[in-house]
Amino acid sequence: MREAAFPPIIYRISLATRKRIEEPFGWMKTVGGLRKTLHRGRDLVKWFSVLIAIVYNLVRIPPLLAPSGGICLEHRK
């Protein structure tokens, strides 16, 4: 039903973009433990959320630097 409102190519682009945007939030909720945090208080939850976002970015670095795809720093001149 949603496809009828948009041309198919725009709909596919929208789905791909949505997946790319929502992926980190899903990771933070499941792996990072933000679905049901044990911390109380706005400042502590904010600090924990930033920490989980940092960890997510650290987890993403090795695949981005892998020689099979992405950026390889060894071959730069």
Helices and strands as residue ranges (DSSP letters): H 2-5, H 8-30, H 42-65, G 73-75
